[in-house]
Amino acid sequence: MKFIPWKARETGLDLFEDLEEFQRGMNRLFDFGLRRPLKAGNGGSLWAPAVDIVDEKDQIKVKADLPGLKKEDVEVHVENDVLTIKGEKKEEKETKEKDYIRSERYYGAFHRAFTLPASVDAAKVNAAYKEGVLEITLPKKEGAKPKQTKVEIK
């Protein structure tokens, strides 16, 4: 059973002190959940690769960091305006026993999904994988590309 420390107040009710204490408690709650990796059922950690999405003039580019994966371990598809990247990073198995002092590398399946704007031409999407970085190019439809018209000032 965990006890919550009680502290006496010098003055009566202090609304700001109560709000600050509540905020500290909420920060501890969310800090706990976000900073520690979640454990999956098979003993590995749940993880998601870091992704950059850049909107360029003619296309949208997605770059995902997938260190240690082979391109055969990664699947990319677009369906109903949703880009999905999924795969699995397998742990290297050795026959001898190991005693880890610290283990921060993630293993297991991952799944990332991104809703695409209607301007993306799903039929022309392509992907390349090089040195642990997956780069997906999502071309925009012709009608969706920004057009610039010079306006004469009179």
HELIX and SHEET records of a PDB file:
HELIX    1   1 LEU A   15  ARG A   35  1                                  21    
HELIX    2   2 LYS A   71  ASP A   73  5                                   3    
HELIX    3   3 ALA A  122  LYS A  124  5                                   3    
HELIX    4   4 GLU A  142  ALA A  144  5                                   3    
SHEET    1   A 4 VAL A  51  ASP A  55  0                                        
SHEET    2   A 4 GLN A  59  ASP A  65 -1                                        
SHEET    3   A 4 VAL A 133  PRO A 139 -1                                        
SHEET    4   A 4 ASN A 126  LYS A 130 -1                                        
SHEET    1   B 3 VAL A  74  GLU A  79  0                                        
SHEET    2   B 3 VAL A  82  LYS A  89 -1                                        
SHEET    3   B 3 GLY A 108  THR A 115 -1                                        
END                                                                             
